[in-house]
Amino acid sequence: MLKISKYTFGVGDRFAHQAKAQLRACMQAAAEGADVVPVWNKSHREHMTVGSKPDAVRAAADAAVAELGWTQPHHVDADHINLSTVDGFIASSDFYTLDVADSIGKPAAAAEVKAFVDRFPQLVGTVNIPGIAAPFEVSREEVEAIAAKYLLAVQEAGEIYRHIELAKGADNFITEVSMDETDNPQTPPELLVILAAIADQKIPIQTIAPKFTGRFNKGVDYVGDVAQFEQEFSDDLAVIAYSIQKFGLPETLKLSVHSGSDKFSIYGPIRRCIQKFDAGLHIKTAGTNWLEEVIGLAEADGDGLDIAKEIYAAALANKEALCAPYATVIDIDPAQLPTAEEVNGWSSQQFVSALRHDQTNPGYNANLRQLIHVGYKIAAQLGERYLEMLEKYEPVVSKNVTENLYERHLKPLFLK
């Protein structure tokens, strides 16, 4: 089986120009003693928005690896796919994020729920999990209720997995199951039942993305109780270690955090937890790299700044349409968004200060940052004009991409 590395980092490259810059960040981390494997991820929705094809992600990633002489593994993730979208990713991807969140809560057949719980009697009663202080006391009725909520979603994951397996062969890809894009976080007892159901479906899952407490808004820091997050994350790691032993799941199984980019305040807790359990980690920060492109263009000044301002003005004019698909993962206060006329008068430094994720900078504007985060469709509509700007100002853009990924993400997670 293709085994996932201990530490993997999901990087987005929406316009296929930053693969080398992203890879340089991983190379810097490796030089400092942290082996972090890049996973280039791009969803069907992003491909549709930008007008790209999955093969382009593979081509850009492989070219960067060859040019920079990277000798560690690298992967291409078919991000958030389902049965209706997976076929377009079969040729190019070796990592599949099976998104079944929409099926959570849809009831499974009562007979199937009963049969599942019959096959896993160890889920009922007192469950002692090393690393969690108090044992779970779970009745059969409670296990059946959890199974009724999640079994259909896991069955759907099994169907998608077997579809990919038939096309690629069982040993040639990495499987992640995503349940994060739903309303309520999964409790540790729920995660235990979910993992038992995944084992029952014979899915060789190597990473799972649950829903955590708190807000994971696009492009900005975590909003929530950091101490509560740390406890949940620790408990989930304990459940995963226990499930590997009890259910025969792959020993490489690890947690995945779909961060929405830049959840700096929980990086310390994540680092402490993975060190405590000697556990692996997969984390995705796809959109932050698109924002660094805009920051780099604005920093370049001249026509680079002009196109950054144009992107903001168009995003502001089309705010409702751009925000609608991301309504559950953004919190934008329209009153805090500067007018297009105001931004048009900004200097390079003012624009960069507003957009760069530096919460100590009095010019930083989280509302503007979220709007530009979901506004990549505007750059796609600019077509060659935008791509030509990326190429014209490649040194400053790539510098921002590399420094952001290394200094703000890889370093605090794996080196500090």
Secondary structure, DSSP 4 states (H G I P E B T S, - for coil): --PPPSEEEEE--TTS--HHHHHHHHHHHHHTT---EEEEEEEHHHHHHHT--HHHHHHHHHHHHHHHT--S--EEEEEEE-TTTGGGGTTT-SEEEEE-GGGTTSPPPHHHHHHHHHH-GGGSEEE--TT-SS-EEE-HHHHHHHHHHHHHHHHHHHHHHHHHHHHH-TTS-EEEEE--SSSSPPPHHHHHHHHHHHHHTT----EEEPPPSSB--TTS--BS-HHHHHHHHHHHHHHHHHHHHHH---TT-EEEEE-SS--GGGHHHHHHHHHHHT--EEEE-HHHHHHHHHHHHHHH-HHHHHHHHHHHHHHHHTHHHHHGGGGGG----GGGSPPHHHHHT--HHHHHHHHS--TTSTT--HHHHHHHHTTHHHHHHHTHHHHHHHHHTHHHHHHHHHHIIIIIIIHHHHT-
